[in-house]
Amino acid sequence: MVTAVVGANWGDEGKGKITDTLAENADIVVRFQGGANAGHTIVNDYGKFALHTLPSGVFYSHVTSVIGNGVALNVPTLKKEVDSIVERNVPMPNIKISDRAQLVMSYHVLLDSYEEERLAGKSFGSTKSGIAPFYSDKFAKIGFQVSELFEEKEELMDKVNRVCELKNVVLEHLYHKPKLVATEIYDELMKYKEIIAPFVCDTSLFLNESLKEGKNILLEGQLGSMKDPDHGIYPMVTSSSTLAGYGAVGAGLAPYEIKKIVTVTKAYSSAVGAGEFVSEILDEEVADELRKRGGDGGEYGATTGRPRRMGWYDIVASKYGCRLQGTTDVAFTVLDVLGYLDEIPVCVAYDINGEITTDFPTTTKLKHAKPVYEYLPGWKCDIGGIKNYEELPENCRKYVEFIEEKIGYPITMVSNGPGRNDIIYRKVK
């Protein structure tokens, strides 16, 4: 069986924790898109970790961790990440890397930084991880696929020369930066080959054979629906599809194999980077209080460390995000964080130039949207440690059920703490 774990919102919803929890009963966990530009924070028996490329199943010795063909593979980051968890007594994970994955090159990171510098105040708020230049090259057919590392030197060098010729025009005349040296790029590729060669295989074949054997597979997405390049807050989006539907493509599976889609959404909202964010808390004192209490150690980007923009729960965005994902189950995270509030605002609609709507619009209209709030009473107590849904305070349950009714998808998991066991499984009537 294949289950996808994806985000309903802007990312940072807690997908890593949910994947880590569900991985206990999985055989394989697959990262199917994105790169090291976003992170998944996980708290378990080994400690607290921020993963960027490795799937969130690496903490279980029985799990095979697959980096799918849809991933933007930054090899030095992957190596550093593997080393960092092994140093902390996590057993060396069983890793498989798709021979069809493509490589994030050092010049992708440079080009990302140069473009943000050139755009200045009109930048996209990139993490400068090279993701946009990487995907641009992939679809322009000048990227380097992992399989190409194993070609004859003459063939690979020919492509390196052609790529350098193209990149150097931009580097010299647009950015006024040093040009690439072909032999240095070739050497970089060979270093990457040496690091990943033991792990490279046909992961699509491996996954399909595993399904025939009755194995359980988790597909782990990066970021959330609002950051999808087609359906998100374009252009302030990422460069790969964040939707569960892409999980089939990015892992190399048939679409009909995905039987369950767990869509993760927070009990409030947060976002990193620029872009429209209707329910954003504009009172910085109120936002900072929520930020400090949020997550495990506060709401700061797992990759950048940047303070996240804080907002109240957005029904309009979440309902839309869940619909796009094809949600079968909702995992509702960080509910425990809200225990300090007397009342909790929930954005139930948008006011766009005087017209009230509960349907999520395109970015051009979103720019004019103002939040319409309803206020729910808080529960004013710590809900950490509770294992049964019925034991939650009445106002807490009313909050969950209000959101469930409004978004129209069943909330079957409620997270009330940072640890992998801080989960309440809820039966939906």
N, C-alpha and C positions, 0 to 999 in steps of 0.2 A: 504494500500500500504506500502511496505517496501523499505526504502532507506538506503543504507550503505554509511558512510563517512569514508574514509580510506586514508592512505598516500602513495604517489608514491615513496618516497625517503628513507631517514634515520630516519624519525621521525621529530618532531618539525616543521612540515609544516604549522601548523595553523588549525589543525582539530578541536580543541576545539572551536575556534571562529566560524568556519563554522557550527559546530553542534549547538552551541548556537543560531546562526542566524536562521538556519532551524527549530529549535525546536519550534519556535513561532507558526508554523503551524503543529506541531506534537502532538500526544496524548501520545506517549511513547518513551523514549530514553533508549537504551540498551547498556551497556558495555558488549562485548562478548568475550574478551580475555585479557591476560596480567594482571599485578598487579600494585603495587604502585611504580614500578621502573621507570615509565615515567610520565610526567605531561602534562596537557592541560592548557595553560594560557588563561584566558578569561577576557575581559574588557566590563563591561555593566553598567547599571544605579546604581548598588549596589557598584561598585568599581572594583578593579583588583583582580583576584583570580587565584590560581594554584590548579587545581583538579588532584588527583592521582588515585582515585578509583571511586568516584561518577561520574555518567554520566553528560555530559555537558548541560543537560536539566533541572538541578535542580533549575535554577533561574526563572522558569515559574511555577506558582501555578497550572496550568491546566495539567502539564506533570507528568506522572508516570515514575519514574526512576528505571530501572531494572538492577540488577547485575546478569548477566547470569551465566550459569553453566561452561562456559569456562574461567571464571575469577579466578585469584589467589587472594583469599580474605584474606587480612590482616585486621583483625577485629579492633585492636587498632587504626590503621591508618584511617580506615573508621569512627570510632567514633570521632576521633580528627578532621577529615575533616568536618563531619556534625556539630559538635560543633562550629567550626571556622566560618562556613558561617552563622549559626543561630545567633551567637554573633554579626554579622555585619548586622543584621536586615533582612536577607533573611528568608522568611517563611520556616518552617520545611518542607522539601520535602517529597513527597509521595514515599517511597522506598519499593521495593520488591526485596528479595534476593532468588536466586534459591536454593532449597533444595538439588540440585546436584552440587552446587559449592563446591570447596575444599578450605581448610584453610591453609594459610601461618602460620607456627608455629614459635615460637621464635628460635627454633633450626635450622630452615631453614636459618634464617638471620645469625646466628652464623656460620653455615657451609659455607655459601657464603663468609663471611669475612675470615674464616680460609683458604679456598681454594685460594682466591686472594692473601693472605699472603704467602701461600706455593709456588704459581706460581711466585711470585715476578715480575721480568721484563717480564715474558711471560704471564702475566695475561690477562683476557679478557676485562678489563676495566669495570667490573661489578659495578652497583650502590649499591651492597651489600644489596639488598632488599630481598634476599632469593629466587629469582625467579627460578634460575636453579635447586637448590636442591628441591624446591617445585614441579616443573614439573617432575623432575627425580622420585620423590616419587609417583606422580600421576600415571605415566606410569609403575612404578614397583609395583603398586597396594598396596602401604603402606601409602598412604595419607589419610587424614581424610576428608570425605565428610560431609557437613553441616548436612545432615540427620542423621549421626551417633551420633551427639550430643544428640539426643533424644532416643537413645537406653537405655536398662537397664545398670546400672553401671557395673555389672559383665562382660557383653559382651564387653563394651567399654574398661574397664580396662584390659581385656585380650589382646586386640589389642595394647593398650598402652605399655604393658610389652614387647610384641613381637617387636614393633618398637624400643623401648629403647635398647633392646638387640642388634639389628642390628646397631643402630647408635653409641652405646658405643664402639663397636669394632673399628670403624673409628676414633671416638674422642680420644680414648686412644692410639691407635697404629700408626695412621697416623698423627694426628694433635697434640697429646700429650696435650690434653685439658681436663677439668673436664667432668666427665660422666653425662648423664642425669639421673634424679630421676623420676621414673614412677609416683609417687603420685603428684609431681609438674606439670608434663605434664597433668595429669588428671584434676588438679585444673585449669590449664590454659584453657583447653577445656570448663570447666564449666563456667568460666568467659566469654568466647566467646558466649556461649549459652545464658547467661543472657542478653548480649548486643543485640544480633541479633534475638532472638526468636520472637519478635513482627512482624518482617518483612519477615520471612521465608515462602515460599509457592512454589507451583509447577508453576514456571514462564513460562515454556514451554506451559503448558495448558492455562495459562492466556494470553499469546501472541497469541496463535492460536484462542482462543475464541474472542480476541479483533479484529483479522483480519476478522472474520466472521461478526463482528459488523460494519465493515468498517472503523476501526481506522487506523490512520497513525502512522507508527513505524519507528524510526531512529535507525540504528545500528552504534555504535561508536567504531571505531578501535583504537588501540594503536600502536605507532611507524609507520613504513612504509615498503614498499616492500623490500628494501635493508636489512632489519633486520629480514626477514622471515627465519626460520631455514632450509627450503628446497630450496628456490629460492633466498635467499639473499647472503650476503658476508660471507658465512660460513667459519670459525667457529665464527666470530665476529658478532653474531646475537643474537636475543632474544630467548626465549625457548617456545614461543607459536606462532602459525601462525598469521601473520599480514595481511593476505589477506581477501578480502570480501567474498570469498568462504567459509572461516571458520566461517563467521558470522552466517550462517545457523546452523552449528554444535554448536557453542558457545552460541547461544541463544535458540536453540531447535526449529528451524523452518524448513520448507521444502525449499530446495534450490531454487525452482522455484518462491517462494514468493518474492525474492529480485528483484525488477523491475528497480531500479535506483541505480547506483554506482557513487557517487561523489568522485573523487580522487583529493586530495589536493596536490599541489606542489608550492613551493616558487618561487619567481622571481629570486632567487639566491640559492645557496646550503649551508647547514650547517649540521654538524653531531656532536654528543656527543659520546665519547668513542673511542676505538681503531678500526682499520679495514681499508680496502682499500677505498680511497676517491680520485678519479682520478683528479677531477677539483679543488682540494684544493689550496687555495691561499698560496703560500710558503713565500711571502714577508709579514712578520709579521706586518709591519706598515700598509700596505694596508688592510690586514685581520682585524686588530684591528679597523681601521676606519669603515669598514663595520659592524663589530661586535657591535660597540658602537651605530651605527645608527639603527641597525636592530631591528625588533620586536617592543615590547612596553617596552622601558627601556633597550634594548640591548639583544644580543644573548647569554644567559646564561641558562643552564639547569633548567627546572622548578622544578625538583626533587633534583638535586645535587648542583645547583648553579655553576657548572663548566662552564668555557668559552667554547662555541661551536667552533669547527673547521669550518672555513669559506671557501667557494668555489664559483666559478661562476656557472651559470646554466649548468646542464649536460643533454643534449638532449638524449644521449645514455642510461643513467640510467633511466631517466624519461619516455622515450618511453617504455622501458622494464617494468618499474614499473606499468605504466598505463595498459599495455597489461595483465600483471598478475592479476591485480585487476578486469579486465573486465569492464573497465571504460565506462560510458555513458556520464558523464559530468566531466570537469576539473574545479576546483576552484583554481585560480591563486592568491597567497597571497603576501603580503608585497611589492607590486609593487612600492609603494610610497617611499620606502627606497632608491631606486636607483637614485633618482632625483638629486643627487649631482655629478654624474659621467659624464665626457666628452664623453667617449665611454665605452661600456659594452661588455666584452668578453663572448662568449657563446661556451661551449664545444660541438662541433657538431659530433665528431668522436674520436676514440681511435687509437693510433699508438702502435701496439703490435709487438715489434721486427721487425719493418719496414713494417708491414702489417696494412693497414688502414681498420678499421671496424666500422660500426654503430650498430652492434649487441652486446649486453652486454654478456661478457664471464663469465666462472666460476672463482672462486677466484684465482686458480693457474695461470691462464693467466692474470687476472686483476692486479696481482702484477707487471707485466711488462708493463702495459698500461701507455701511456703518452697522455695528452689531445691534441686534435687538435682544435684550436679556430678560430671562426669568430668574427669580431668586429662590433658591431652595434653602431650608434651614440646615445648619451644620449639626454635627453630632458631638462635638466638643470632647472627644476622648481618644485615647490611643487604641487602635484596633489591631495592633501587632500581636501575633501569636494565635489569633482566632483561626480555627480550621474549618468550622461549619458556618455556612452562609446564614443560617437562622440565628446564630449567636451574634451577628453584627447588630449594632444599634439600629433602631427603627428608621431614623432619619438617614442613616448610611444606606440601608437597603432601599429606601425610597429614592435616593439619589441614583443608585445603580439602575433601578427599574424605570425611572423617568427617562434616563438616557437610552436604555434599551428600547423602550417604546418609541422614542423619537427617531432613533437611527434605523429601527426596523430589522435589527439582526440580533440573534441570541448571544447574550454574554454568558459564556460557560466557564470562564476562568477569571478569578479576581485576585490580583496580586496585592498583598498587604504588608510587604516588606521586601528588602533587597535580596534575601537568600533564595536559593533554588527551591526550598521547601515552604517558603512563604507564599503559598498558593491556596486559594479556596476554590474547589471544583463545585460548580453550581449546576444543578439539574434544572433545565428549563421546561416549564409546563407546556 
